[in-house]
Amino acid sequence: MNIPRRLLLGLALATTFASSVSAQAWPNRPIRFVVPFPAGGGTDLIGREVTQKMTDATRWNIVVDNRPGSGGNIGIDSVAKSPADGYNLVLGQTSNLAINPTLYSKLPYDPAKDLTPISLVASAPLALVVATNSKYRTLADLIAGAKANPGSLNFATSGNGTVAHLAMELFQREAGIKLLHIPYKGAAQGINDVMSERVEVYVSSIPTLIGHIKNGKMRALAVTSLKRVDDLPQTPTIAESGYKDFEAVTWFGVLGPANLPKDITARLNTEINKALQTPALQKQLSEQGADVKGSTPEQFGQLVRDEMARWGKVVKDSGAKLD
């Protein structure tokens, strides 16, 4: 059946007009901002600070929705399956966007196909911490203890397949040691258990740990960035401790469902990057050990694809697998 060219043109113009009107009306109700981890962790802190600055500037009603579980998969999937209307966003990070696609045999979403990248927000190295009274005063002490007692020392993280878990798998291989991994369902319990010395070492992003380190409840043995962290100048990197070029950082970025309208994506990107440029937010994130980033949607999308390939290899080499 041949459709008249005039009718096709009319339909195209009507669709464009409707999209424009819809974008102009957005947002006219609360925006749900999913944090796929429990409240109080590094991802949650970054998400709340960024959305607060966006709210201050735009007067939008942004509601943070903590949806933890399954290494962040539950929260990510809830947004991937939401309407692509700009009212459902998620703060993804390395583990649930770059690691989980290989770690899980059946992931309910594909980060490269089921989500729209909006902007990279920040990155943060990890820290290896012990209780203040721990007998392990340095990273060398920990390595010596692990070699003297293979498999008896433990380290805890916020879950199987997280950046912290896989970074420690890499480190154990390079250091020639074997530690017992204890995965928690979030940061809070692991932090309490290392401070009470029920576990020997806790590994997490610096924004999660910086407050406890600064108030003297934990001692940092090392950080996983190539350079020392400004707010922890006395803490050496793993790289400078004899493991050249060792680096493992976690990054955070905002995404929406697939096929998010380009004008809404662009507006969100603009407002996120404006928030990231405010001195107050930069100071807040820096004090938590995070580096402010920002990006275009295209740059963030490329990062996700590159990191999926990089961490996918690490997962395969480690033999880690979750169902």
Helices and strands as residue ranges (DSSP letters): H 5-25, E 31-35, H 42-58, E 62-66, G 70-72, H 73-80, E 88-93, H 94-94, I 95-99, H 100-103, E 115-131, H 139-148, E 154-157, H 163-175, E 180-183, H 187-195, E 201-205, H 206-214, E 218-223, G 239-241, E 249-257, H 262-276, H 279-287, E 291-292, H 297-318
